[in-house]
Amino acid sequence: MARSGNGTLEDMPSTTPPNLVLVRHGETTWNLDGLVQGHRDDAILTDRGVRQAEHVAATLHEDVFDAIVASDLRRARDTAAIIARGRGLDVVTTPALRERSYGDYEGGPLADLPATVFVPDGAFVTDADARPSGGESLNDLYGRARRWLTQLRTDYAGARVLVVTHGGTLRAIRACCAATPITRTRWYPVDNASVWTTDINGDPLA
């Protein structure tokens, strides 16, 4: 198995989907302050967030990965960089793994998100087309996750890939991997620096 210079893998069976280990970024300053993050890139990892990322690195120390891919937002990049230390792998970043965009609400209090847009932990998605002003609906996020997974199957076929992303995006990716429509997805809690293992069991294009 050879790794090419652009972070993709060569000589892997194209029919074998990647195996994914998904990690949400560590705690940030905006998590503590209860602010909407979305695509905004102002938040940084707290000291606790750094320790959380170090704990993930220690937990996954003996796990072998062929690639590490992360959202290009700082909180995910920094988490991925901590986990990648000593592995000899570059972190490949992409905007496709960003959190859902909350548009005009980003930087404001979470409490200001309209009920039509905010999905409480444990609830099922009821309106996947609700879109905050200037932002993305959950169907938009789901579509972005599907497109990314489709490309991943080409670029990293047969690989074990560590993916560092955000809570909403992680849920969307797992729903896509299970070929579950976003409207049938329960919005389960995804803690900072939590680790989730998943396979692409369904067809993300379905």
matplotlib code that plots the C-alpha trace (Angstrom):
import matplotlib.pyplot as plt

x = [0.0, 1.6, 0.6, 0.8, 2.1, -1.4, -2.6, -4.5, -3.7, -2.5, -2.8, -5.9, -9.0, -11.4, -14.4, -13.6, -15.0, -12.9, -13.2, -13.8, -13.0, -14.8, -13.7, -15.4, -13.0, -12.0, -13.8, -13.4, -13.8, -17.1, -18.4, -17.8, -19.4, -22.5, -22.0, -22.9, -19.8, -20.8, -18.3, -16.8, -13.2, -12.7, -12.9, -9.8, -9.3, -9.4, -6.8, -9.4, -9.9, -6.2, -6.2, -9.2, -7.3, -4.3, -6.5, -7.9, -4.3, -3.4, -6.5, -5.8, -2.1, -2.0, -4.5, -3.1, -4.4, -3.6, -4.8, -6.0, -8.6, -10.0, -12.3, -10.3, -11.7, -9.1, -10.7, -10.7, -7.3, -5.7, -7.4, -6.2, -2.7, -2.5, -3.8, -1.4, 1.8, 4.4, 2.3, 4.2, 1.0, 0.1, -3.4, -5.4, -8.0, -11.1, -14.0, -16.4, -16.0, -17.0, -19.9, -23.3, -23.3, -25.7, -25.3, -26.4, -26.6, -22.9, -21.1, -24.4, -25.8, -27.1, -30.3, -31.1, -31.3, -34.9, -36.7, -37.1, -33.3, -32.1, -32.4, -32.2, -30.1, -32.2, -34.8, -35.6, -35.1, -38.5, -37.7, -34.6, -35.2, -35.3, -32.5, -31.1, -30.6, -27.4, -26.8, -27.4, -30.4, -29.8, -30.5, -27.7, -25.4, -26.4, -25.8, -22.4, -21.6, -22.8, -20.6, -17.6, -18.1, -18.5, -15.1, -13.6, -14.5, -12.4, -9.5, -9.2, -10.6, -9.8, -8.1, -8.6, -9.2, -9.3, -11.7, -11.8, -14.9, -17.8, -20.9, -23.5, -21.3, -20.3, -24.0, -24.6, -21.7, -22.9, -26.4, -25.0, -22.8, -25.9, -27.9, -30.4, -32.3, -31.6, -35.3, -35.1, -32.1, -32.1, -29.9, -28.0, -25.4, -21.9, -19.5, -16.3, -13.4, -15.8, -14.7, -17.1, -16.2, -18.3, -18.2, -19.9, -22.6, -25.0, -24.5, -24.1, -25.4, -28.7]
y = [0.0, 3.3, 6.8, 9.5, 13.0, 14.6, 12.4, 9.9, 6.2, 4.1, 0.4, -0.1, -2.1, 0.4, -1.6, -1.6, 1.4, 3.2, 2.4, 5.6, 6.7, 10.0, 12.4, 15.7, 18.5, 19.3, 21.9, 25.5, 28.9, 29.4, 26.1, 27.4, 30.7, 29.1, 30.7, 29.5, 28.4, 27.1, 28.3, 31.0, 30.4, 32.6, 29.9, 28.2, 25.1, 25.6, 24.0, 21.3, 20.9, 20.4, 17.8, 16.1, 15.9, 14.5, 11.9, 10.8, 10.6, 8.3, 6.2, 5.7, 5.3, 1.7, 2.2, 2.3, 4.9, 5.3, 9.0, 11.8, 14.2, 17.2, 20.2, 23.2, 25.2, 25.8, 23.9, 20.7, 21.3, 21.8, 18.7, 16.7, 18.0, 16.8, 13.4, 13.2, 13.8, 11.0, 9.2, 10.4, 11.5, 14.9, 16.2, 16.7, 19.5, 20.3, 22.7, 19.8, 18.7, 22.1, 22.3, 23.3, 27.0, 29.0, 32.1, 35.3, 33.5, 32.7, 34.4, 34.9, 32.9, 29.4, 30.4, 32.8, 30.0, 29.6, 26.4, 25.5, 25.4, 24.1, 20.3, 19.4, 16.4, 13.2, 14.7, 13.5, 15.9, 17.3, 20.0, 19.2, 22.1, 24.8, 27.2, 30.0, 33.3, 33.0, 29.4, 25.8, 23.5, 20.0, 18.7, 20.9, 19.5, 15.9, 16.6, 18.0, 14.9, 12.6, 14.3, 14.1, 10.4, 9.7, 11.4, 9.6, 6.3, 7.1, 8.8, 6.5, 3.1, 0.4, 2.7, 3.3, 7.0, 9.2, 12.0, 15.1, 17.2, 18.8, 17.5, 18.1, 17.0, 13.8, 12.9, 13.6, 11.4, 8.5, 8.9, 8.8, 5.7, 3.9, 5.1, 6.7, 9.9, 12.9, 13.1, 9.7, 10.7, 11.1, 14.0, 12.1, 13.8, 14.1, 15.3, 17.2, 14.8, 11.8, 9.0, 7.1, 4.1, 3.6, 1.9, 2.9, 0.2, 1.9, 3.8, 7.5, 8.2, 6.3]
z = [0.0, -1.0, -0.1, -2.8, -2.3, -2.3, 0.6, -1.4, -1.5, -4.4, -5.2, -3.1, -4.3, -5.7, -4.7, -1.0, 0.9, 3.5, 7.2, 9.2, 12.7, 13.4, 16.1, 17.1, 17.8, 21.4, 23.6, 22.4, 23.9, 22.1, 23.4, 26.9, 26.1, 24.5, 21.1, 17.6, 15.8, 12.4, 9.7, 11.9, 12.7, 15.8, 18.5, 19.7, 21.8, 25.5, 27.8, 28.4, 24.7, 24.2, 27.0, 25.3, 22.0, 23.8, 25.4, 22.0, 20.7, 23.6, 23.3, 19.5, 20.0, 18.8, 16.0, 12.5, 10.0, 6.4, 6.4, 8.6, 7.1, 9.0, 8.6, 7.6, 10.6, 13.3, 16.1, 14.0, 12.4, 15.8, 17.3, 14.3, 14.6, 18.2, 17.3, 14.3, 16.3, 15.8, 13.2, 10.1, 8.4, 7.1, 8.1, 4.9, 5.4, 3.5, 3.8, 3.0, 6.6, 8.1, 10.6, 9.3, 8.4, 10.7, 8.6, 10.4, 13.8, 13.9, 16.8, 18.7, 21.6, 20.9, 22.7, 19.8, 17.2, 16.0, 17.1, 13.5, 13.0, 16.3, 16.9, 20.6, 21.6, 21.5, 19.2, 15.7, 12.8, 11.9, 9.3, 7.3, 4.9, 7.6, 6.7, 8.9, 7.1, 5.1, 6.3, 5.5, 6.0, 7.4, 3.9, 2.6, 5.2, 4.4, 0.7, 1.4, 3.5, 0.7, -1.9, 0.4, 1.1, -2.6, -3.3, -0.2, -1.7, -4.8, -3.0, 0.0, -1.2, 1.3, 3.7, 7.4, 7.7, 10.8, 10.3, 12.6, 12.2, 14.0, 15.8, 13.1, 10.3, 12.2, 12.6, 8.9, 7.8, 10.0, 8.6, 5.1, 5.9, 7.1, 4.1, 6.5, 5.4, 7.6, 8.3, 10.1, 12.1, 15.9, 16.9, 19.6, 21.8, 20.3, 23.0, 22.3, 21.4, 21.3, 19.0, 16.7, 14.4, 11.3, 7.9, 4.7, 4.9, 2.4, -0.8, -0.1, -3.6, -2.9]

ax = plt.figure().add_subplot(projection="3d")
ax.plot(x, y, z, "-o")
ax.set_aspect("equal")
plt.show()
